[in-house]
Amino acid sequence: MNMKTSGFSDFNEFLFENRTKVNRSLNTTIWFCILTGPFLALGIAGGIFKDIQYSICILISLYCLVIACMHRFVVIKWPSSRVTSVFSLLALNVLLLLMAYAHINIKLTWFFIPLLSIIFCERRIYVLAVISNYFLMILSTWLTAPYFTGMETTYDTSVKYFANATGGLTIETIIMVSAGVVLLKHMDRYLKSQILSYQTIQEDETKLREQMELLNSMAGIYDQVNLIDLSDQDSMSEMDMRNPEKKLIHISKVQTQSSMAISLKRNVVADQLEAFLTFSNLHTLKKRLFGKKIIYGEFISMSTGWFRAQYITVDVDKDGIPDKVIFTIQNIDNEKRREEQLIRISLTDELTRMYNRRCYENDVKSYQAGKKEIEQDFVLVSMDINGLKWANDNKGHAAGDELIKGAADCMQSVVGHDGRVYRVGGDEFIAIMHTDKYDDLKERFLEKTSNWHGIYLDSMTLSVGWAAHRDYPEASIDDLEKIADERMYEEKDLYYIESGAKRRII
């Protein structure tokens, strides 16, 4: 039986299916045995069988017909039963008994039945076949002993002939049983090893099929998907899963990148090229991917924008080292843009579109932690809108919002590309600038605000204070902020004194 096409999950399942097939085959054999009678009749007519009557031929054919019908019923009812198997073997033994009684010399055929039982691959059936065969063979010898004694002069009584024949048959049966047991033992071992081997192949094929299905599904998700075989460092290969032809591409041992990586690197922006080449290096991939399911990197293509490159472990060797991986590329430019937009929203003041306090704290964190030195041209500016409470109370919040937005525009106009402006409170702003020209900051802010006019308000004034690292080289970022705030509040006090306006109550 071809186990590679049968799909047995274990040895017992094989025996079950094997009994079914052999029982059906034996039923066909019994049907053909009906022809035994006509063939014997031809032998009688030709003078070959002189001691056989035609009635025996009819009896044998009728017997085979009845047995074939009975066995057919049993096969349909219990196709895989051991009883069905033993029934067919016993029926063939009885057929041999009838033929022996009809004086047809078939000694060698007796041993064919136990030999036939071996194809069931079961010791139990073989033992039953041998026992029934032996006793029917002895019975046929007893029944035919008078006939053969009369034909031979060697034995003066049928008992002596029977004893001699039985002794020879017993010795032959013992030899046959010994050979059959050894044969069945080897068959059992061989079949189990073959089934185990087939199960392993099935598991590997199932695993490979699942992997291919996964890869094919991934090919529909990612822009590019390549399967890379790293099992042999001297003979690596890759396969483009989006290509219907699924052609293998050889990777020489001197190559550090796959063909997909080579085509991608042509468009990677210059300042990320080295990082991309390091990420896509096949010679270090096993070590980097060991113990991990996935590693990835994000890079920028000059033609398509941001993309994510991933190596995903598909299979590992006995030591857990990846030997099959998939290399995927996915365009994430829109995702990155949304991410940047969310970050920008989280770091931006909604009213003025200036940076907010969170952004300011993030920007100064590296200075505060000592990870970044304060630059020589660093200037911190503290600003506050004068009269915002009065505008809200007397002109309404629309006027107050107009004043805040107008102040932010003026501040941004002065700071420009030299730095960033942050709204850190209701009417409080901070700017971080990198400039050597900061002595006239107050005049520059005054010039911008003096030319401002709104719908609800005609004028605006700011209180401005600053602290430059050049003037306070020993000061920390917090010290500079404190100095700038103190100067700004001095300006605000002066504004309220000179204008006579009421100071807001906090």
C-alpha positions in Angstrom: 0.0 0.0 0.0 1.3 3.5 -0.9 1.5 5.3 2.4 2.5 8.6 0.7 -0.9 8.9 -0.8 -3.0 7.3 2.0 -2.5 9.9 4.7 -2.5 7.7 7.8 -2.2 9.5 11.1 -1.0 6.4 12.9 -0.2 2.6 12.6 -3.6 1.5 13.8 -5.3 3.6 11.2 -3.1 1.9 8.6 -4.1 -1.6 9.8 -7.8 -0.6 9.7 -7.6 0.7 6.1 -5.4 -2.2 5.0 -7.9 -4.8 6.3 -10.6 -3.1 4.3 -8.7 -3.2 1.1 -7.4 -6.8 1.5 -10.8 -8.1 2.5 -12.3 -6.6 -0.7 -9.4 -8.1 -2.8 -9.9 -11.5 -1.2 -13.6 -11.4 -2.0 -12.7 -10.8 -5.7 -10.3 -13.8 -5.4 -13.1 -16.1 -4.0 -15.3 -15.1 -6.9 -12.6 -16.1 -9.3 -12.3 -19.5 -7.5 -15.7 -20.4 -8.9 -13.7 -21.1 -12.1 -11.9 -23.9 -10.3 -14.7 -26.3 -11.1 -14.7 -25.6 -14.9 -10.9 -25.8 -15.1 -11.0 -29.2 -13.3 -13.6 -30.3 -15.7 -11.4 -29.4 -18.6 -8.6 -31.4 -16.9 -10.9 -34.4 -16.6 -11.9 -34.2 -20.2 -8.3 -34.0 -21.2 -7.4 -37.0 -19.2 -5.2 -35.1 -16.7 -7.4 -35.9 -13.6 -8.4 -39.5 -14.0 -9.7 -40.0 -10.5 -12.0 -37.0 -10.3 -15.7 -37.0 -11.0 -17.5 -34.1 -12.7 -19.8 -33.9 -9.7 -16.8 -32.8 -7.6 -16.3 -29.9 -10.1 -19.9 -28.8 -9.7 -19.6 -29.2 -5.9 -16.4 -27.0 -5.8 -17.9 -24.3 -8.0 -21.2 -24.2 -5.9 -19.2 -24.0 -2.7 -17.1 -21.1 -4.1 -20.3 -19.3 -5.2 -22.0 -19.7 -1.8 -18.8 -18.6 0.0 -18.3 -15.7 -2.3 -21.9 -14.4 -1.7 -21.5 -14.8 2.0 -18.2 -13.1 2.1 -19.5 -10.3 -0.1 -22.2 -9.7 2.5 -19.8 -9.7 5.4 -17.4 -7.3 3.5 -20.2 -4.9 2.9 -21.4 -5.1 6.5 -18.0 -5.2 8.3 -15.3 -4.3 5.7 -12.5 -3.8 8.2 -13.3 -6.5 10.7 -10.8 -9.2 11.6 -13.6 -11.7 11.5 -14.2 -10.9 7.9 -10.5 -11.5 7.2 -10.4 -14.8 9.1 -13.6 -15.9 7.3 -12.0 -15.5 3.9 -8.8 -17.3 4.8 -10.8 -20.2 6.4 -13.0 -20.4 3.3 -9.9 -20.8 1.1 -8.5 -23.5 3.4 -11.8 -25.4 3.2 -11.7 -25.1 -0.6 -8.2 -26.8 -0.4 -9.7 -29.5 1.8 -12.4 -30.2 -0.8 -9.8 -30.4 -3.5 -7.6 -32.7 -1.5 -10.5 -35.0 -0.8 -11.1 -35.0 -4.5 -7.6 -36.5 -4.9 -6.0 -33.3 -6.4 -2.4 -33.1 -5.1 -2.0 -29.5 -3.9 0.4 -29.8 -1.0 2.3 -26.7 -1.8 -0.9 -24.6 -2.0 -1.6 -25.3 1.7 1.2 -23.0 2.6 -0.1 -20.3 0.3 -2.9 -19.4 2.7 -0.8 -18.5 5.7 1.5 -16.6 3.3 -1.5 -14.8 1.9 -2.5 -13.8 5.5 0.8 -11.9 6.0 -0.5 -9.1 3.7 -2.9 -8.1 6.6 0.3 -7.1 8.5 -1.2 -8.5 11.8 0.2 -11.3 13.9 -3.2 -12.2 15.3 -4.7 -12.9 11.8 -1.5 -14.7 10.8 -1.6 -17.0 13.9 -5.3 -17.8 13.3 -4.6 -18.5 9.6 -1.7 -20.8 10.5 -3.7 -22.7 13.2 -6.8 -23.2 10.9 -4.5 -24.1 8.0 -2.6 -26.7 10.0 -5.7 -28.5 11.4 -7.4 -28.6 8.0 -4.2 -29.8 6.4 -3.9 -32.6 9.0 -7.6 -33.4 8.4 -7.2 -33.6 4.7 -4.1 -35.9 5.2 -6.2 -38.2 7.4 -9.1 -38.3 4.9 -6.8 -39.0 1.9 -4.4 -41.4 3.8 -6.2 -44.5 2.7 -6.2 -43.4 -1.0 -2.4 -42.6 -1.0 -1.6 -45.8 1.0 -3.3 -47.8 -1.7 -1.3 -46.1 -4.4 2.1 -46.5 -2.7 3.8 -49.7 -1.5 6.0 -47.9 1.0 3.4 -48.0 3.8 1.3 -51.1 4.6 -1.2 -49.1 6.7 -2.9 -45.7 6.3 -1.9 -44.8 9.9 1.8 -45.1 9.1 1.3 -42.9 6.0 -0.7 -40.4 8.0 2.0 -40.3 10.7 4.8 -39.8 8.2 3.0 -37.1 6.2 1.8 -35.3 9.4 5.4 -35.2 10.7 6.7 -33.6 7.5 3.9 -31.1 7.4 4.4 -30.2 11.0 8.1 -29.5 10.5 7.3 -27.4 7.4 4.6 -25.5 9.4 7.1 -24.8 12.2 9.6 -23.4 9.7 6.8 -21.4 8.0 5.6 -20.0 11.3 9.1 -19.0 12.3 9.8 -17.3 9.0 6.3 -15.6 9.1 6.8 -14.2 12.6 10.2 -12.8 11.6 8.8 -11.4 8.4 5.9 -9.8 10.3 8.2 -8.3 12.9 10.3 -6.6 10.2 7.2 -5.5 8.3 5.7 -4.1 11.5 8.9 -2.1 12.2 9.3 -1.0 8.6 5.7 0.1 8.3 5.7 2.1 11.5 8.9 3.8 10.5 7.4 4.6 7.1 4.2 6.0 8.7 6.3 8.1 11.1 8.3 9.3 8.2 5.1 10.2 6.3 3.7 12.0 9.3 6.9 14.1 9.5 6.6 14.8 5.8 2.9 15.7 6.2 3.7 18.0 9.1 6.4 19.7 7.1 4.1 20.0 4.1 1.3 21.3 6.3 3.7 23.8 7.9 5.1 24.8 4.5 1.6 25.2 3.1 0.5 27.3 6.1 3.6 29.4 5.6 2.9 29.9 1.9 -0.7 30.8 2.7 0.5 33.3 5.2 3.1 34.7 2.8 0.5 35.0 0.0 -1.9 36.8 2.4 0.9 39.1 3.5 1.7 39.8 -0.2 -1.7 41.5 -0.4 -1.0 43.6 2.7 2.5 44.8 2.1 3.9 46.7 -0.9 6.7 44.2 -1.3 7.2 40.7 0.3 10.3 38.5 -0.3 10.9 35.1 1.3 14.7 34.8 2.1 16.3 31.4 2.8 19.3 31.8 5.1 19.7 28.1 5.9 23.0 27.9 3.9 25.2 31.0 4.2 27.0 30.0 1.0 23.8 29.5 -1.0 21.2 32.0 0.2 18.1 32.7 -2.0 15.0 34.8 -2.1 11.6 34.7 -3.7 9.3 37.5 -4.6 5.9 36.5 -3.2 4.1 39.1 -5.2 5.4 37.5 -8.4 3.0 34.8 -9.7 6.0 32.8 -11.1 7.6 32.5 -7.6 11.1 32.3 -9.1 14.0 31.8 -6.8 16.7 34.4 -6.9 20.2 33.3 -5.9 22.1 35.5 -3.3 25.9 35.1 -3.5 27.8 34.8 -0.2 29.5 38.1 -0.9 26.2 40.0 -1.1 25.2 41.8 2.1 21.8 42.8 0.8 19.0 41.0 -0.9 17.9 42.2 -4.4 14.9 43.9 -2.9 17.1 45.9 -0.5 19.5 46.8 -3.3 16.7 48.2 -5.4 15.4 50.2 -2.4 18.7 51.7 -1.3 18.9 53.7 -4.5 16.0 56.0 -3.3 16.8 56.1 0.4 17.7 59.7 1.5 21.4 60.2 2.0 21.4 60.8 5.8 19.5 57.5 6.3 21.4 55.3 3.8 24.0 54.0 6.2 21.3 53.0 8.8 19.3 51.3 6.0 22.3 49.3 4.8 23.0 48.2 8.4 19.4 47.1 8.9 19.2 45.2 5.7 22.6 43.4 6.1 22.0 39.7 5.6 25.3 38.6 7.2 24.3 40.0 10.6 20.5 39.3 10.2 20.6 35.9 12.0 22.2 37.4 15.1 19.9 40.4 15.2 16.8 38.3 14.7 17.8 35.5 17.1 15.1 35.0 19.7 12.8 37.6 18.1 9.8 37.3 15.9 10.3 40.6 14.1 12.6 43.5 13.7 11.8 46.7 11.8 13.2 50.0 10.7 11.6 53.2 9.3 13.3 55.1 6.5 12.5 57.8 3.9 12.4 57.1 0.2 13.0 60.1 -2.1 10.3 58.8 -4.4 7.5 57.5 -2.1 8.2 59.0 1.3 8.3 57.1 4.6 8.4 53.3 4.4 8.7 50.5 7.1 11.1 47.6 6.4 10.6 44.4 8.4 12.3 41.1 8.9 9.9 38.4 10.2 11.0 35.0 11.3 9.2 32.2 9.4 11.3 29.1 10.5 14.2 28.4 12.8 16.7 25.5 12.9 17.2 23.1 15.8 19.2 25.7 17.7 16.5 28.4 17.3 18.5 30.4 14.7 16.3 31.9 12.0 16.9 30.1 8.6 13.8 31.4 6.8 12.6 35.0 7.0 10.4 37.3 5.1 11.4 40.8 4.2 8.5 43.2 3.9 8.2 46.8 2.7 5.1 48.9 3.6 4.6 52.5 2.7 3.7 54.5 5.8 4.0 58.0 4.5 0.4 58.8 5.2 0.6 57.2 8.6 3.7 59.3 9.4 2.0 62.4 8.2 -1.0 61.7 10.5 1.4 60.9 13.3 3.3 64.2 12.8 0.0 66.0 12.6 -1.1 64.5 15.9 2.2 65.4 17.5 2.0 68.9 16.1 -1.6 69.2 17.5 -0.5 67.9 20.9 2.4 70.4 20.9 0.5 73.4 19.5 -1.7 76.0 21.1 -5.1 75.8 19.5 -5.8 79.5 19.5 -2.6 81.0 18.3 -1.1 78.0 16.5 2.1 78.7 18.4 3.9 75.9 20.3 2.4 75.2 23.8 3.8 74.6 27.3 4.3 70.8 26.7 6.4 71.5 23.6 8.5 74.1 25.6 9.1 71.6 28.4 10.1 68.9 25.9 12.5 71.3 24.2 14.3 72.4 27.4 14.3 68.9 28.9 17.6 68.0 27.3 19.2 71.2 28.6 17.8 70.5 32.1 19.1 66.9 32.1 22.6 68.0 31.0 22.3 66.0 27.8 22.7 69.1 25.7 24.9 72.1 26.4 23.4 75.6 26.1 24.6 77.2 22.9 26.6 80.4 22.9 23.9 82.3 20.9 21.1 81.0 23.2 18.6 83.7 24.3 15.5 83.0 26.3 12.7 85.6 26.0 9.8 86.0 28.4 6.7 87.9 27.2 3.4 88.9 28.6 0.4 90.8 27.1 -0.5 93.9 28.9 -4.2 94.7 29.5 -5.7 91.3 28.5 -8.0 91.2 31.6 -9.3 94.7 30.8 -10.0 93.6 27.1 -11.9 90.5 28.3 -13.9 92.5 30.9 -14.8 95.5 28.8 -14.7 94.3 25.2 -15.6 90.6 25.6 -13.7 87.4 25.1 -13.6 87.8 21.3 -11.5 91.0 21.9 -9.3 89.1 24.3 -8.8 86.3 21.8 -8.0 88.9 19.1 -5.4 90.4 21.4 -3.8 87.1 22.1 -3.6 86.1 18.4 -2.3 89.5 17.5 0.4 89.4 20.1 1.4 85.9 18.9 1.7 87.1 15.3 3.9 90.0 16.4 6.1 87.8 18.5 6.5 85.3 15.7 7.3 88.1 13.3 10.1 89.3 15.5 11.5 85.9 16.4 11.2 84.6 12.8 13.6 81.8 11.9 15.8 82.5 14.8 13.8 80.4 17.2 10.4 79.2 18.5 7.6 81.0 20.3 5.6 79.1 23.0 2.3 80.1 24.6 2.8 78.9 28.2 -0.2 80.5 29.8 -3.2 82.7 29.2 -1.3 85.8 28.3 2.2 84.4 28.9 4.7 83.5 26.1 8.3 82.3 26.0 10.6 82.4 23.0 13.8 80.5 22.6 16.1 82.2 20.1 19.5 81.6 18.7 20.9 85.0 17.8 23.7 87.4 18.7 21.5 90.4 18.1 19.4 90.7 21.2 20.2 94.1 22.5 17.3 95.8 20.6 14.7 93.1 21.2 12.5 95.5 23.2 12.5 98.0 20.4 11.7 95.4 17.8 8.7 94.1 19.7 7.6 97.7 20.3 7.8 98.5 16.6 5.6 95.4 15.7 3.0 96.0 18.4 2.7 99.7 17.7 1.6 99.0 14.2 -1.0 96.5 15.2 -4.7 97.2 14.9 -7.6 94.8 15.4 -11.4 94.8 15.0 -12.2 95.2 18.6 -9.0 96.9 19.8 -6.8 99.6 18.3 -3.6 98.9 20.2 -1.4 96.4 22.0 1.6 96.5 24.3 3.9 93.7 25.5 6.1 93.3 28.6 9.4 91.7 27.4 12.3 90.4 29.3 15.2 88.2 28.1 18.4 86.5 29.3 21.2 85.5 27.0 23.7 82.7 27.7 26.5 85.0 26.6 25.6 87.4 29.5 25.2 84.6 32.0 27.5 81.8 31.0 27.2 80.0 34.4 23.4 80.1 34.4 21.3 77.0 33.8 18.3 76.9 31.6 16.1 77.4 34.7 18.2 80.3 35.8 17.9 82.0 32.4 14.1 81.5 32.6 14.0 83.1 36.0 16.1 86.0 34.9 14.0 86.6 31.9 10.8 86.4 34.0 12.1 88.9 36.5 13.0 91.4 33.7 9.6 90.9 32.1 7.8 91.6 35.4 9.9 94.7 35.9 8.6 95.9 32.5 5.0 95.0 33.5 5.3 96.9 36.7 6.6 99.9 34.8 3.7 99.6 32.3 1.0 99.7 35.1 2.7 102.7 36.8 3.0 104.7 33.6 -0.5 103.8 32.2 -2.3 104.0 35.5 -4.2 100.9 34.5 -5.4 98.5 37.2 -3.2 95.5 37.9 -5.1 92.2 37.3 -5.8 90.3 40.5 -4.7 86.6 40.3 
